[in-house]
Amino acid sequence: MKYILAISIIILIPFASCTKHECLERKNDNLICTEQYEPVCGCNNVTYSNACYAQRAGATYYTNGACN
């Protein structure tokens, strides 16, 4: 039983590290964004004027509001 548990842990450890998200992906210059100002803070700590601009820059996640 101990061997099965040890093998299971060894097999699952590499998958645990896969949950880390990369902050930026490839830019998407094809997105057409409005000029509406609803600031978001990108994962790279850059304030974008709205979520569309964050997505256009390639930010994989962001929060509402300007960065501090």
Gaussian input, Z-matrix of N, CA and C with variables (Angstrom, degrees):
# hf/3-21g

backbone

0 1
 N
 C     1     B1
 C     2     B2     1     A1
 N     3     B3     2     A2     1     D1
 C     4     B4     3     A3     2     D2
 C     5     B5     4     A4     3     D3
 N     6     B6     5     A5     4     D4
 C     7     B7     6     A6     5     D5
 C     8     B8     7     A7     6     D6
 N     9     B9     8     A8     7     D7
 C    10    B10     9     A9     8     D8
 C    11    B11    10    A10     9     D9
 N    12    B12    11    A11    10    D10
 C    13    B13    12    A12    11    D11
 C    14    B14    13    A13    12    D12
 N    15    B15    14    A14    13    D13
 C    16    B16    15    A15    14    D14
 C    17    B17    16    A16    15    D15
 N    18    B18    17    A17    16    D16
 C    19    B19    18    A18    17    D17
 C    20    B20    19    A19    18    D18
 N    21    B21    20    A20    19    D19
 C    22    B22    21    A21    20    D20
 C    23    B23    22    A22    21    D21
 N    24    B24    23    A23    22    D22
 C    25    B25    24    A24    23    D23
 C    26    B26    25    A25    24    D24
 N    27    B27    26    A26    25    D25
 C    28    B28    27    A27    26    D26
 C    29    B29    28    A28    27    D27
 N    30    B30    29    A29    28    D28
 C    31    B31    30    A30    29    D29
 C    32    B32    31    A31    30    D30
 N    33    B33    32    A32    31    D31
 C    34    B34    33    A33    32    D32
 C    35    B35    34    A34    33    D33
 N    36    B36    35    A35    34    D34
 C    37    B37    36    A36    35    D35
 C    38    B38    37    A37    36    D36
 N    39    B39    38    A38    37    D37
 C    40    B40    39    A39    38    D38
 C    41    B41    40    A40    39    D39
 N    42    B42    41    A41    40    D40
 C    43    B43    42    A42    41    D41
 C    44    B44    43    A43    42    D42
 N    45    B45    44    A44    43    D43
 C    46    B46    45    A45    44    D44
 C    47    B47    46    A46    45    D45
 N    48    B48    47    A47    46    D46
 C    49    B49    48    A48    47    D47
 C    50    B50    49    A49    48    D48
 N    51    B51    50    A50    49    D49
 C    52    B52    51    A51    50    D50
 C    53    B53    52    A52    51    D51
 N    54    B54    53    A53    52    D52
 C    55    B55    54    A54    53    D53
 C    56    B56    55    A55    54    D54
 N    57    B57    56    A56    55    D55
 C    58    B58    57    A57    56    D56
 C    59    B59    58    A58    57    D57
 N    60    B60    59    A59    58    D58
 C    61    B61    60    A60    59    D59
 C    62    B62    61    A61    60    D60
 N    63    B63    62    A62    61    D61
 C    64    B64    63    A63    62    D62
 C    65    B65    64    A64    63    D63
 N    66    B66    65    A65    64    D64
 C    67    B67    66    A66    65    D65
 C    68    B68    67    A67    66    D66
 N    69    B69    68    A68    67    D67
 C    70    B70    69    A69    68    D68
 C    71    B71    70    A70    69    D69
 N    72    B72    71    A71    70    D70
 C    73    B73    72    A72    71    D71
 C    74    B74    73    A73    72    D72
 N    75    B75    74    A74    73    D73
 C    76    B76    75    A75    74    D74
 C    77    B77    76    A76    75    D75
 N    78    B78    77    A77    76    D76
 C    79    B79    78    A78    77    D77
 C    80    B80    79    A79    78    D78
 N    81    B81    80    A80    79    D79
 C    82    B82    81    A81    80    D80
 C    83    B83    82    A82    81    D81
 N    84    B84    83    A83    82    D82
 C    85    B85    84    A84    83    D83
 C    86    B86    85    A85    84    D84
 N    87    B87    86    A86    85    D85
 C    88    B88    87    A87    86    D86
 C    89    B89    88    A88    87    D87
 N    90    B90    89    A89    88    D88
 C    91    B91    90    A90    89    D89
 C    92    B92    91    A91    90    D90
 N    93    B93    92    A92    91    D91
 C    94    B94    93    A93    92    D92
 C    95    B95    94    A94    93    D93
 N    96    B96    95    A95    94    D94
 C    97    B97    96    A96    95    D95
 C    98    B98    97    A97    96    D96
 N    99    B99    98    A98    97    D97
 C   100   B100    99    A99    98    D98
 C   101   B101   100   A100    99    D99
 N   102   B102   101   A101   100   D100
 C   103   B103   102   A102   101   D101
 C   104   B104   103   A103   102   D102
 N   105   B105   104   A104   103   D103
 C   106   B106   105   A105   104   D104
 C   107   B107   106   A106   105   D105
 N   108   B108   107   A107   106   D106
 C   109   B109   108   A108   107   D107
 C   110   B110   109   A109   108   D108
 N   111   B111   110   A110   109   D109
 C   112   B112   111   A111   110   D110
 C   113   B113   112   A112   111   D111
 N   114   B114   113   A113   112   D112
 C   115   B115   114   A114   113   D113
 C   116   B116   115   A115   114   D114
 N   117   B117   116   A116   115   D115
 C   118   B118   117   A117   116   D116
 C   119   B119   118   A118   117   D117
 N   120   B120   119   A119   118   D118
 C   121   B121   120   A120   119   D119
 C   122   B122   121   A121   120   D120
 N   123   B123   122   A122   121   D121
 C   124   B124   123   A123   122   D122
 C   125   B125   124   A124   123   D123
 N   126   B126   125   A125   124   D124
 C   127   B127   126   A126   125   D125
 C   128   B128   127   A127   126   D126
 N   129   B129   128   A128   127   D127
 C   130   B130   129   A129   128   D128
 C   131   B131   130   A130   129   D129
 N   132   B132   131   A131   130   D130
 C   133   B133   132   A132   131   D131
 C   134   B134   133   A133   132   D132
 N   135   B135   134   A134   133   D133
 C   136   B136   135   A135   134   D134
 C   137   B137   136   A136   135   D135
 N   138   B138   137   A137   136   D136
 C   139   B139   138   A138   137   D137
 C   140   B140   139   A139   138   D138
 N   141   B141   140   A140   139   D139
 C   142   B142   141   A141   140   D140
 C   143   B143   142   A142   141   D141
 N   144   B144   143   A143   142   D142
 C   145   B145   144   A144   143   D143
 C   146   B146   145   A145   144   D144
 N   147   B147   146   A146   145   D145
 C   148   B148   147   A147   146   D146
 C   149   B149   148   A148   147   D147
 N   150   B150   149   A149   148   D148
 C   151   B151   150   A150   149   D149
 C   152   B152   151   A151   150   D150
 N   153   B153   152   A152   151   D151
 C   154   B154   153   A153   152   D152
 C   155   B155   154   A154   153   D153
 N   156   B156   155   A155   154   D154
 C   157   B157   156   A156   155   D155
 C   158   B158   157   A157   156   D156
 N   159   B159   158   A158   157   D157
 C   160   B160   159   A159   158   D158
 C   161   B161   160   A160   159   D159
 N   162   B162   161   A161   160   D160
 C   163   B163   162   A162   161   D161
 C   164   B164   163   A163   162   D162
 N   165   B165   164   A164   163   D163
 C   166   B166   165   A165   164   D164
 C   167   B167   166   A166   165   D165
 N   168   B168   167   A167   166   D166
 C   169   B169   168   A168   167   D167
 C   170   B170   169   A169   168   D168
 N   171   B171   170   A170   169   D169
 C   172   B172   171   A171   170   D170
 C   173   B173   172   A172   171   D171
 N   174   B174   173   A173   172   D172
 C   175   B175   174   A174   173   D173
 C   176   B176   175   A175   174   D174
 N   177   B177   176   A176   175   D175
 C   178   B178   177   A177   176   D176
 C   179   B179   178   A178   177   D177
 N   180   B180   179   A179   178   D178
 C   181   B181   180   A180   179   D179
 C   182   B182   181   A181   180   D180
 N   183   B183   182   A182   181   D181
 C   184   B184   183   A183   182   D182
 C   185   B185   184   A184   183   D183
 N   186   B186   185   A185   184   D184
 C   187   B187   186   A186   185   D185
 C   188   B188   187   A187   186   D186
 N   189   B189   188   A188   187   D187
 C   190   B190   189   A189   188   D188
 C   191   B191   190   A190   189   D189
 N   192   B192   191   A191   190   D190
 C   193   B193   192   A192   191   D191
 C   194   B194   193   A193   192   D192
 N   195   B195   194   A194   193   D193
 C   196   B196   195   A195   194   D194
 C   197   B197   196   A196   195   D195
 N   198   B198   197   A197   196   D196
 C   199   B199   198   A198   197   D197
 C   200   B200   199   A199   198   D198
 N   201   B201   200   A200   199   D199
 C   202   B202   201   A201   200   D200
 C   203   B203   202   A202   201   D201

   B1=1.4520
   B2=1.5320
   B3=1.3467
   B4=1.4647
   B5=1.5289
   B6=1.3170
   B7=1.4530
   B8=1.5323
   B9=1.3021
   B10=1.4651
   B11=1.5177
   B12=1.3378
   B13=1.4646
   B14=1.5299
   B15=1.3225
   B16=1.4646
   B17=1.5202
   B18=1.3002
   B19=1.4644
   B20=1.5239
   B21=1.3210
   B22=1.4683
   B23=1.5139
   B24=1.3198
   B25=1.4703
   B26=1.5199
   B27=1.3137
   B28=1.4652
   B29=1.5220
   B30=1.3104
   B31=1.4607
   B32=1.5248
   B33=1.3216
   B34=1.4619
   B35=1.5227
   B36=1.3043
   B37=1.4649
   B38=1.5286
   B39=1.3253
   B40=1.4746
   B41=1.5244
   B42=1.3204
   B43=1.4590
   B44=1.5208
   B45=1.3118
   B46=1.4611
   B47=1.5206
   B48=1.3144
   B49=1.4581
   B50=1.5217
   B51=1.3202
   B52=1.4568
   B53=1.5294
   B54=1.3191
   B55=1.4572
   B56=1.5229
   B57=1.3234
   B58=1.4608
   B59=1.5212
   B60=1.3260
   B61=1.4576
   B62=1.5246
   B63=1.2766
   B64=1.4538
   B65=1.5212
   B66=1.2948
   B67=1.4587
   B68=1.5260
   B69=1.3023
   B70=1.4594
   B71=1.5213
   B72=1.2982
   B73=1.4517
   B74=1.5238
   B75=1.2949
   B76=1.4588
   B77=1.5279
   B78=1.3268
   B79=1.4661
   B80=1.5187
   B81=1.3334
   B82=1.4602
   B83=1.5260
   B84=1.3257
   B85=1.4620
   B86=1.5254
   B87=1.3230
   B88=1.4596
   B89=1.5195
   B90=1.3463
   B91=1.4627
   B92=1.5211
   B93=1.3039
   B94=1.4602
   B95=1.5247
   B96=1.3153
   B97=1.4658
   B98=1.5206
   B99=1.3299
   B100=1.4593
   B101=1.5264
   B102=1.3057
   B103=1.4560
   B104=1.5289
   B105=1.3217
   B106=1.4646
   B107=1.5243
   B108=1.3451
   B109=1.4567
   B110=1.5235
   B111=1.3041
   B112=1.4595
   B113=1.5263
   B114=1.3443
   B115=1.4622
   B116=1.5215
   B117=1.3162
   B118=1.4553
   B119=1.5205
   B120=1.3244
   B121=1.4584
   B122=1.5157
   B123=1.3121
   B124=1.4571
   B125=1.5167
   B126=1.3012
   B127=1.4625
   B128=1.5264
   B129=1.3195
   B130=1.4623
   B131=1.5250
   B132=1.3456
   B133=1.4649
   B134=1.5272
   B135=1.3153
   B136=1.4576
   B137=1.5222
   B138=1.3392
   B139=1.4577
   B140=1.5211
   B141=1.3259
   B142=1.4610
   B143=1.5201
   B144=1.3296
   B145=1.4659
   B146=1.5221
   B147=1.3337
   B148=1.4629
   B149=1.5238
   B150=1.3255
   B151=1.4613
   B152=1.5277
   B153=1.3072
   B154=1.4608
   B155=1.5268
   B156=1.3332
   B157=1.4621
   B158=1.5272
   B159=1.3312
   B160=1.4621
   B161=1.5242
   B162=1.3264
   B163=1.4632
   B164=1.5239
   B165=1.3048
   B166=1.4624
   B167=1.5274
   B168=1.3424
   B169=1.4640
   B170=1.5234
   B171=1.3416
   B172=1.4532
   B173=1.5139
   B174=1.3437
   B175=1.4680
   B176=1.5277
   B177=1.3055
   B178=1.4618
   B179=1.5243
   B180=1.3124
   B181=1.4636
   B182=1.5056
   B183=1.3216
   B184=1.4601
   B185=1.5162
   B186=1.3305
   B187=1.4600
   B188=1.5145
   B189=1.3184
   B190=1.4697
   B191=1.5183
   B192=1.3220
   B193=1.4542
   B194=1.5143
   B195=1.3268
   B196=1.4587
   B197=1.5290
   B198=1.3087
   B199=1.4568
   B200=1.5350
   B201=1.2909
   B202=1.4967
   B203=1.4960
   A1=110.94
   A2=116.35
   A3=119.77
   A4=110.59
   A5=116.00
   A6=120.46
   A7=111.01
   A8=116.79
   A9=120.69
   A10=110.12
   A11=116.69
   A12=120.70
   A13=110.52
   A14=116.71
   A15=120.62
   A16=111.00
   A17=117.58
   A18=121.18
   A19=110.61
   A20=116.93
   A21=120.59
   A22=111.13
   A23=117.13
   A24=121.14
   A25=110.27
   A26=116.99
   A27=120.57
   A28=111.06
   A29=116.92
   A30=120.53
   A31=110.92
   A32=118.96
   A33=122.17
   A34=114.23
   A35=119.63
   A36=121.92
   A37=112.43
   A38=121.02
   A39=118.83
   A40=113.21
   A41=117.77
   A42=120.01
   A43=112.04
   A44=118.17
   A45=121.82
   A46=110.63
   A47=117.62
   A48=120.37
   A49=112.42
   A50=118.60
   A51=121.85
   A52=112.54
   A53=118.41
   A54=120.40
   A55=112.16
   A56=118.67
   A57=121.16
   A58=108.93
   A59=115.91
   A60=120.94
   A61=110.09
   A62=115.21
   A63=119.62
   A64=107.39
   A65=116.72
   A66=120.53
   A67=112.23
   A68=117.36
   A69=120.31
   A70=111.13
   A71=114.31
   A72=121.48
   A73=107.86
   A74=116.38
   A75=121.12
   A76=110.33
   A77=116.53
   A78=121.12
   A79=110.25
   A80=115.32
   A81=120.34
   A82=107.75
   A83=116.49
   A84=121.53
   A85=112.90
   A86=117.92
   A87=120.96
   A88=113.03
   A89=117.52
   A90=119.66
   A91=110.15
   A92=116.19
   A93=121.49
   A94=106.67
   A95=116.29
   A96=121.77
   A97=111.02
   A98=115.50
   A99=120.75
   A100=109.03
   A101=116.66
   A102=121.74
   A103=112.27
   A104=117.12
   A105=121.64
   A106=109.21
   A107=117.22
   A108=121.02
   A109=110.45
   A110=115.82
   A111=124.36
   A112=105.28
   A113=117.42
   A114=120.80
   A115=114.13
   A116=114.76
   A117=123.19
   A118=108.01
   A119=115.35
   A120=121.26
   A121=107.98
   A122=116.49
   A123=121.47
   A124=111.93
   A125=116.27
   A126=122.26
   A127=112.14
   A128=116.61
   A129=121.99
   A130=112.04
   A131=116.45
   A132=124.49
   A133=112.31
   A134=116.85
   A135=123.46
   A136=107.48
   A137=116.46
   A138=120.48
   A139=109.21
   A140=116.01
   A141=122.40
   A142=107.77
   A143=117.28
   A144=120.50
   A145=113.09
   A146=118.16
   A147=121.14
   A148=108.67
   A149=116.12
   A150=121.45
   A151=112.30
   A152=116.22
   A153=119.56
   A154=110.84
   A155=116.96
   A156=119.70
   A157=111.52
   A158=117.43
   A159=120.80
   A160=109.75
   A161=116.09
   A162=120.46
   A163=110.77
   A164=115.96
   A165=121.01
   A166=111.17
   A167=116.17
   A168=120.98
   A169=111.63
   A170=116.43
   A171=119.88
   A172=114.27
   A173=118.10
   A174=120.49
   A175=109.37
   A176=116.82
   A177=120.70
   A178=111.58
   A179=117.85
   A180=121.30
   A181=109.66
   A182=115.95
   A183=122.42
   A184=108.39
   A185=116.12
   A186=122.12
   A187=109.17
   A188=116.20
   A189=121.05
   A190=109.68
   A191=115.93
   A192=121.75
   A193=112.06
   A194=114.28
   A195=120.74
   A196=110.77
   A197=116.27
   A198=121.41
   A199=109.68
   A200=115.34
   A201=119.55
   A202=110.60
   D1=-39.44
   D2=179.80
   D3=-63.91
   D4=-35.81
   D5=-179.10
   D6=-67.77
   D7=-39.45
   D8=178.81
   D9=-64.74
   D10=-42.38
   D11=178.30
   D12=-63.85
   D13=-44.56
   D14=-179.69
   D15=-63.08
   D16=-43.67
   D17=179.22
   D18=-65.09
   D19=-40.10
   D20=178.50
   D21=-61.49
   D22=-43.38
   D23=179.64
   D24=-64.58
   D25=-43.93
   D26=179.99
   D27=-62.10
   D28=-38.11
   D29=-179.72
   D30=-71.37
   D31=-35.95
   D32=-175.33
   D33=-83.03
   D34=-19.53
   D35=-177.51
   D36=-58.09
   D37=-46.52
   D38=179.30
   D39=-61.18
   D40=-31.49
   D41=-179.66
   D42=-72.96
   D43=-26.64
   D44=179.18
   D45=-65.50
   D46=-32.73
   D47=-179.33
   D48=-78.44
   D49=-10.69
   D50=-178.73
   D51=-78.76
   D52=-7.24
   D53=-177.59
   D54=-78.91
   D55=-12.90
   D56=178.89
   D57=-68.85
   D58=128.35
   D59=-179.21
   D60=-92.65
   D61=140.25
   D62=171.79
   D63=-76.63
   D64=143.99
   D65=-175.45
   D66=-75.68
   D67=-45.06
   D68=-175.84
   D69=-120.65
   D70=139.17
   D71=172.44
   D72=-110.84
   D73=-167.72
   D74=179.03
   D75=-65.87
   D76=138.79
   D77=175.88
   D78=-60.34
   D79=150.60
   D80=177.21
   D81=-124.86
   D82=83.81
   D83=-177.91
   D84=-70.25
   D85=-6.12
   D86=179.30
   D87=-81.42
   D88=-12.41
   D89=178.03
   D90=-70.65
   D91=134.12
   D92=176.87
   D93=-104.61
   D94=114.51
   D95=-175.20
   D96=-106.54
   D97=148.50
   D98=175.70
   D99=-82.13
   D100=165.99
   D101=179.55
   D102=-90.94
   D103=10.86
   D104=178.89
   D105=-60.76
   D106=130.77
   D107=-177.28
   D108=-95.15
   D109=103.04
   D110=174.12
   D111=-138.10
   D112=82.00
   D113=-169.35
   D114=-59.46
   D115=144.71
   D116=173.64
   D117=-131.44
   D118=150.51
   D119=178.02
   D120=-101.96
   D121=115.84
   D122=-179.91
   D123=-73.50
   D124=160.47
   D125=179.38
   D126=-60.22
   D127=-18.17
   D128=178.29
   D129=-92.77
   D130=12.95
   D131=178.62
   D132=63.53
   D133=34.35
   D134=175.13
   D135=-112.36
   D136=133.62
   D137=176.89
   D138=-85.48
   D139=125.70
   D140=176.64
   D141=-108.51
   D142=150.10
   D143=-175.84
   D144=-67.19
   D145=-23.84
   D146=171.87
   D147=-162.91
   D148=173.31
   D149=-175.32
   D150=-60.77
   D151=-33.95
   D152=-179.56
   D153=-61.68
   D154=-42.97
   D155=179.61
   D156=-66.48
   D157=-33.33
   D158=176.26
   D159=-65.25
   D160=-44.70
   D161=178.43
   D162=-64.76
   D163=-39.68
   D164=179.52
   D165=-62.29
   D166=-35.78
   D167=179.37
   D168=-76.89
   D169=-12.28
   D170=177.81
   D171=99.97
   D172=7.07
   D173=179.16
   D174=-64.52
   D175=126.52
   D176=-177.10
   D177=-80.90
   D178=-22.67
   D179=174.52
   D180=-153.83
   D181=157.38
   D182=-177.47
   D183=-158.55
   D184=164.09
   D185=177.52
   D186=-120.90
   D187=154.52
   D188=178.48
   D189=-67.58
   D190=141.31
   D191=178.76
   D192=99.36
   D193=159.16
   D194=179.85
   D195=-71.27
   D196=154.70
   D197=176.79
   D198=-71.49
   D199=150.86
   D200=177.27
   D201=-86.72

